[in-house]
Amino acid sequence: MTRNVAGYFLLFFLVVAIFVSGCAFNRTQHRSSSVVEFLYPNTSMREVRPGIPRLQLPLKVGIAFVPGRVQSHRVLTESHKTVLMKQVSERFRRYDFVGSIELIPSAYLRPRGSFANLDQIQRMYDVDVVALLAYDQTQFTDEGLASIAYWTIVGAYVIPGEKNDTHTMIDATVYDIASRKLLFRAPGVHHIDSLATPVNLSEQLRNDSLKGFQKASENLTENLEFELASFRQKVKQAPADYQVVRRSGYAGGATNPYGLLLLAGLGVWLHRSRRSGAGG
């Protein structure tokens, strides 16, 4: 009798395991925002003809996240966005051709707001150039037979069940607002592999999501450093493509005008001294 009961229990667990394993599935979560959808909601990029940028040095730069397609995940909160924008702003501050930097709250950017929305931002925050941050994150959860069998027999608290992949990209596109000209862009990417039990799966996915944004942002700032330096050289090498204007009182890496006068006066004095010596 005892053997029969044990056999029934074993058969029951096997049936449950087979049934649950048949319900195993692959789950994907995707969250993203798009600069293209924000700037060109009703037109194509080819229909917007950018002009020649008039860059007034030092630049007044704004940094903002474009609105996301999905707002229900609540992972990338406004406070998290502010931290990431501050990381980006630190790279801009290293260059003398950048003056003020404004961190623009997400509430001031409308979904599909286009360049008309940027014009409003320009007047509101007195910025000339804007760095638009967009993101794309996919989390893939693979729930397989082994994990379900362990969960059924051993218990969910003991054996890791799901394998999670989190792919994250944050892209910074820098535009001159008045001319509609894309000045340069810099991407940041990161990939996370992790394991979680079914009980703490949601918490693990949330932690991986936030970590993915943080690490992708760090990679972005590294690439942004290179792109900023490249952009500075591009402006110097292609003066016909960029009109550079210096604001009043800005030297911007150029030789100090008082230094030029001093050198000129020194040259005149040396020239007269040589003539006097030759005449003597």
Helices and strands as residue ranges (DSSP letters): H 2-22, E 26-32, H 35-39, G 45-47, E 54-57, E 59-65, H 78-92, E 98-103, G 106-108, H 114-125, E 129-142, H 145-153, E 162-176, E 181-196, H 201-237, E 243-246, H 257-279
